[in-house]
Amino acid sequence: MNRVTLPKMESVPDLPVLGELMKKAQNDRENIIAQPFDGLGGGHFVLAISYSASKRNVPRWYLFAGEDETAPLVWVRETPNREEIQLILSGRASRAGANKEPEKPRVTADGLIKPADFDQAGYYQFYQKLIDPETSMFPQGAFYWFLSQELVRYQRTKTSFALILLNPRLGPDAPDKHTMAWIGQLLTSQMRKLDYVCSLNNLIAVLLAASELNEAIACAKRLSDMVSEKSAARNPDHVIAVYAGVAAIPETCEHPGVLISAAELALRKSQAEVTKVAAFDPAMVK
């Protein structure tokens, strides 16, 4: 998904603004609608919203600590309750709409003080050290680290996430190292900052944070089409076909090892049926 940035506001978004953001996101489900604003203490933030492709029709809200697209993610909330979002943004309460005894609002510092400077150069240097220069992707060890972190996030917050396994093919063969590195760069350039593109057992693993199965299926189709189209423009005689298998937590399972195995089964089906994308289905288990 791409970010569609709206004109900056000089104050925390109120309920009418949040309502308009929800309408815009409902009408543009292919992108993330981003609203920059100044916090109560002079800090700069971006509130973003997107609607999942699921039938639940529930928006997902993101708060970033800065206007740059590399700014760190502060929190993610999945709720249709704009009053809850407004209360969090205003710093007057940490929760809203819970069926509990009335509580005194908890004041937070999120919108009251200016955040410390974020060292973009230091962050980028560290980020680059993690990338395997031969593949332009995170190495296999990093994949397992990111997977464990997403699992911990799910166990604490019940925030879903998904795994896409990609297998690029150049005819019957795998692309050479230089082509795989080009694919790695291409995929990384198209993903959100909270997603991870990794090499995994001669495949490409894409971890999608805060994403559901239907969103991952749509993303896999987009990535498959993009690589094929870009490779055709690069060399019409060497068009790369990309097969994808998709699985998600908790829609597929709640175990990280099962998640990988499920995505592998889906990938095999995609290749056997010569289809771009296949999502895991229990019928695949024989």
Order of alpha helices (4+ residues) and beta strands (2+ residues): beta-alpha-beta-beta-beta-beta-alpha-alpha-alpha-beta-alpha-beta-beta-alpha-beta-alpha-beta
